[in-house]
Amino acid sequence: MIEVRDVSKRYGDLVALAKTDMAFEKGTTTALLGTSGCGKSTILRIIVGLVQPDTGEVLLDGEKISSENLLSARHRMGYMIQDGGLFPHLSVFDNVSLLASHLKWPKEKMESRAEELAELTHLPKESLSRFPGQISGGQRQRAALMRALFLSPDVVLLDEPMGALDPIIRADLQRELRSIFEQLETTVVLVTHDVAEAGFLADTIALLSAGTIVQKGTLRELVKNPASPFVSEFFNAQRNPLEEVT
């Protein structure tokens, strides 16, 4: 569904992303895992077109994304940024339906879609009429996920979607996210620094370091058969990573 070919990005002397090739298969969930500044969010921003790569190209369903088709490609992607990114002056309904409103969907269609997604994400329907400051952190993350899913995208890109939540709420949302991914059969790319989260949600994990993908595979494969000393060191720093996702 998504392919990055020979993609790289530098900021002066800083290599944010070395030349990278990676394919994200249709209907699968891939976690980009690593420490802060390793390049995982850069990949996500290049895919969605917020950052232009210095080299390479991105393909969506076999078609190269260019300046001519970027907007239509974005309409096929749902993107959820860190902390949700809801506009505080808009109601939850207006937040989640923002792009649909821009595309001039009928109000009845937007209301029906919002109610459908509220049920899917377990957001109380009365929250739709409230403002982000009037609902809980977990509800704000559910609303942000609704916005990412609103146009029924082929691809969902999630950048640290649960990083600011407390452990209990985070665990609940992780279970709900996995159920949603299974129901929708959507291609998902998830950025996280949380090993347990990556192993719980993803079919495949790509571990990055210093702008380079150092190993790809399941969590068990990476833990049991590390490709380099860095991979061993990364997972040895975690507490029983395999036990955390069983």
Helices and strands as residue ranges (DSSP letters): E 2-11, E 14-24, E 29-33, H 40-48, E 55-60, E 63-64, H 70-74, E 77-80, H 92-96, H 98-102, H 107-121, G 125-129, G 132-134, H 137-149, E 155-159, H 167-184, E 187-192, H 195-201, E 204-209, E 212-217, H 219-224, H 229-236, G 243-245
